[in-house]
Amino acid sequence: MTASVIDRFRELVVDESDPFYFDHPLDHVPGMLLFSGLLELAVRADALRARGRRPGRVVAGLDFTRFCELDRGTTLSCRPVPGRNRAWTVAARQGAEEVCGGSVAFAGEAPEPSAAAAPLTPSARAGRAPAELVHRRRPENILVGEPVRRSLGVVECAVLRPPAGEGPPPEFRGPVEIVEAGRQFATMLEHEEHGRPIDATLLWVALRLDIPYRVGRDVPLLLRWPVTRVPGRRSRCAATLADASTGADLGSLAYEAYAVDPEQYERTRSR
């Protein structure tokens, strides 16, 4: 194995004019951009290690340990986990400080999904979620529908297709799109189910996922969350990604965060 495969590094490109990652003004690099950059680095390294075999699934766990500042360069790193696997240790650093770190692993083939619930009913295919509930401003960046509460203590929402833009849409949904939809779902639940005020900021501290590496855009997707509240200061949302046409489970997404009001956020940023 060559050195270029063993250790990979690159600088994160931060474009504050990007309409997706910088949907609205931010005073830090968004976690979704860090996830996207680390995933891309791992995918490129894995392509060499796996000799071109395309991933079937991606399993990742990331911890966000401090704010990633806009006025500093961010170095991404990717190192293979020893053994016969497709697992990588990844990190994002600013100077000597790690701002995000964890692991990304790939599996060759996705397992056959198991039908675990009834198909999505039309009521859950209502309009887009309100922008303020998912902390987005641009309508084209809202990737989830309005939530629907089931009688068995489950909240569901449809994963929406972004509006058509210039050129044909991608044939598949990738991990970044799916993870962002899950983040919006978790954010919406904080307001709708846990009563967080609209001006609360969610400081995401952990992301865990086990999802298909790509899903055909013609597959209707939904996110499903059993109504529960984990005790403690952290908020945690563990959701299932499912095929809305069959009810089959496709994967899982989990997010952990601290919710802070504007005053608490300012104190946190001034430390």
Phi, psi and omega in degrees: 000129183284162181298327181294336177273324184293312182233127179233138179222150170197160177275137177288129176275120181245107181248103184289354175268357181296123186286346180268302183289327178246061178304327177214163183301137179229153177257017179203167176286126183291148179300328180296325178290322176297315178300314181299315181295317180292321178297314181299319179297317179293322179298317181294318178293320181294328180299326177283316182294323183267007177055046173085358179291124182286138178296145172265326179221160173232132178239123185218152173219119181234141173243131179259107192265339178200167179296140174263113190278147182285335186266015178230151175288150181236122180259128177260140179227153183214122179229142181287143171282130183302146177116177180274085183207181175234048184249146185223140170268127184235155179202152172238128184231147170240108188066231181269358186259132175276129179258339180202138179201160179163220184218152174226129179229151181237145174244147186291317184228142177281137176291159177296129180292151179254135178286116185240352183203170179288156177300158178294133178273159184303332183298333180277359178260030180293187186295179181297149176297148177301137185303320184293335181281340180248006178058047174230155178248322182279126181303326182291347179264000178275115189252005180230152177272182178293141182288149177233127179267127178272161182291339183266027177073038180231137174251133180233155169209150179282145170271119188271159173271131177301148177302150180298135177245208179286132179080170180291146179290155176302147182290334185233153167275135178257176182301322182297316180297318181291317180294322177294321176299317178296322177297318179295320178298313180297320178296316179298321179295325178302320180280312187284321185261327184253000173074022177293138177295154183300328182276005178288142174257134178261115178268099184288132183242345181206146177223130176229137181208150173214095189221162173300146179293329174207148180229132178305137185294344178275356177276118179286128184247151172221158174248136186232131181229120173288126186299115181201160177222119179280128180294154180116177184288328182282146169266143180221131176236118176247111186243155175256136172267128185225159173277116185292337183280335182239341186083001183290136176288133179250337182175190183218151179221134178225135182231139174236142186205160166253134176261127181231148176277171184305321180293317178296323179296316180298320178295320180296319183286337182273357180289000000 
